[in-house]
Amino acid sequence: MTYIVNDKCIKCKLMDCVEVCPVDCFYEGKNMLVIKPDECIDCGVCEPECPVDAIKADTEPGSDKWLEINKQYSEIWPNITVKKDPPSDHEKYKDEQNKFEKYFKENL
């Protein structure tokens, strides 16, 4: 098992999770974070820290897509180990649906 970040993070990117991760397995894209599955030690400390509930275990239904996205982008995005300020407009996107289709940026 590993943890993954899903589309609830897109345009919110609050980064409370980054501060508590003991193995620094978060990677930062233009408008979301991902977890590198091979580095995640499945400790689960990041999951309750996410105010928008964007971090889930990869065993939850519907997580297959997100596991692949986390794997793919953690290979090309830079590692992040320090919490940064969230986007100034993050509150308005907090409960929005279908954010991946609307806003995802590969940041390549």
N, C-alpha and C positions, 0 to 999 in steps of 0.2 A: 504494500500500500504506500501511497504518497499523497501529498496534498496538491491541489491545483487551484489556480485562480480562474474565475469565470468572467463573463461579460459584465457583471455588476461592478467590477473595478473600472471599466472603461469610463473615462471622463471624470472619475471620482479620485482615484489614485491617492488615497489618504495615507498610506505608508506606515500606519501603526504596526503592521506586521513586520516590517523591516527591522525595527528596533528590537524585537524580541527573538528573532531567528538566531539560534545558536550556531548555525553553520553557514550563514550568509548565502542562502540559495535563491534569493530573489533577483530578478533581472528587470530592467526598466525600459519600456518602450515609450513611444511618444505620448500615448494616453492611457496606458495600463501597465501593470506589473505581471510577471509570470514567475512560476517556481520551476527550477530545474529538477525534474523528477529523480535523476541519478544522484543528486546531492542532498535531497530532502531525507531527513532521518526519521520521518513520520512521528515526530514528537507531539505535534498538534498545538503547540503554544501560539502559533500565528492565527489559527482559526477563530478563537473567541475575541481576538484583538481587532478584527475587521468590523468596522461600524456598519458596513453595507452588506455583510454576509456574503462576500465574494470568494471566500476560501472554503473549499470543500474537500473531503476525502475522495480519491479517485474511484472508490468503490460505490459511490452514490449513483443512482440511475441518471443517465444523460451526461456523465462525466467523460465518456470516451473522446468526444470531440475536443473537450478542453484539455485532456491529457496530451493529445497530439499537438494542440496549439502551444501549450506550455513547453513541451519538448522542443518543438521547432524554433520558437523565438528565444528560448533561453540559450540556444546555441549561437545566436547572432546579436542579441541585445547585450548591453553592458551590465555587469553585476552592480548591484546597489547594496550598500551596507549602512547607509546613514539616512534617516528620515528627512525628507524635504517637505516644503509646504505644498499642500494640494492645490490644484487649479482654483482660481478665485471664484469660478462659477460652479464648482462641484456640487453644491446643494441642489441645484435645479435638475441635475441628472440622476440623483440618488435613487429614485423609484421608477425611472424610465425603463421600459421593456425594449427588447430587440436592439440593444446598443451595439452589438457586434456588427450587425448588418448596416446600421446607420453610421457608426463613427470609428470603427476599428482602423488603426493606422499601422502599417507594417514597420514604418520607421527604418526603411532600408536606404 
